[in-house]
Structures are given as C-alpha cells and as structure tokens.
Amino acid sequence: MVIPGTNKIKIKDKTNLNRIPLALNIFFIFPSLLIVYIYLSEEMRENVSKNEKFYKNFLLFPLKR
C-alpha cells in the first residue's frame, strides 16, 4: 500500500541528499586539491633546488592563465 503524502517526503529527502555533495566538494575536495598542489610544489622544490626559475614558474602557472 502507498500511504498518501509519502512521495512528497521522499522527494524532499532526495533534494536534501543532493545538496550534501556540493558542501563536501567545497569543504573537503577543494582543500585536498590545494594540499596536493602544495605537496607537489614542495617535491619540485626539493628535486629542482638549483633551478629557481622553474620553481617560480611552477608556482605562478595558475596565475599566468
């Protein structure tokens, strides 16, 4: 049996669940990408310590776009 009014409640629950991944993207995935980028920049600085121009270009690459 289908109780009248249950379909509306299910739709509301789905919309609330669809809003949660957006918050997860903003608060978890974006900072994790920043952490990975900083880690890679540290790795590049350790591997290429003599070539400072390459290191500066690697860090400023997103700004030059």
C-alpha positions as CSV (number, residue, x, y, z in Angstrom):
1,M,0.0,0.0,0.0
2,V,1.1,3.6,-0.7
3,I,0.3,6.0,2.1
4,P,-0.8,9.4,0.6
5,G,1.9,12.1,1.1
6,T,4.9,9.7,1.3
7,N,6.0,10.5,-2.2
8,K,6.4,14.2,-1.3
9,I,8.5,13.3,1.7
10,K,10.8,11.1,-0.3
11,I,11.3,13.8,-2.9
12,K,12.3,16.3,-0.2
13,D,14.8,13.8,1.3
14,K,16.4,13.3,-2.2
15,T,16.8,17.0,-2.7
16,N,18.5,17.4,0.7
17,L,20.8,14.4,-0.1
18,N,21.7,16.1,-3.4
19,R,22.8,19.3,-1.6
20,I,25.2,17.4,0.7
21,P,27.8,16.5,-2.0
22,L,28.1,20.2,-3.0
23,A,29.1,21.1,0.6
24,L,31.5,18.2,0.5
25,N,33.0,19.4,-2.7
26,I,33.5,22.9,-1.3
27,F,34.8,22.0,2.2
28,F,36.8,18.7,1.5
29,I,37.7,18.2,-2.1
30,F,39.0,21.7,-2.8
31,P,41.3,21.9,0.2
32,S,42.5,18.4,-0.5
33,L,43.5,19.6,-4.1
34,L,45.3,22.6,-2.5
35,I,47.2,20.3,-0.2
36,V,48.2,18.0,-3.1
37,Y,49.3,21.1,-5.1
38,I,51.4,22.4,-2.1
39,Y,52.9,18.9,-1.7
40,L,53.8,18.7,-5.4
41,S,55.4,22.2,-5.2
42,E,57.5,21.1,-2.2
43,E,58.6,18.0,-4.1
44,M,59.5,20.1,-7.1
45,R,61.5,22.5,-4.9
46,E,63.4,19.6,-3.4
47,N,64.1,18.0,-6.7
48,V,64.9,21.2,-8.6
49,S,66.6,23.4,-6.0
50,K,69.2,24.8,-8.4
51,N,66.7,26.0,-11.0
52,E,64.7,28.7,-9.2
53,K,63.1,30.0,-12.4
54,F,61.4,26.6,-13.0
55,Y,60.2,26.6,-9.4
56,K,58.7,30.1,-9.7
57,N,57.1,29.3,-13.0
58,F,55.6,26.1,-11.4
59,L,54.0,28.1,-8.6
60,L,52.8,31.0,-10.7
61,F,51.5,28.8,-13.6
62,P,47.8,29.1,-12.5
63,L,48.1,32.9,-12.2
64,K,49.5,33.3,-15.7
65,R,46.5,31.7,-17.4
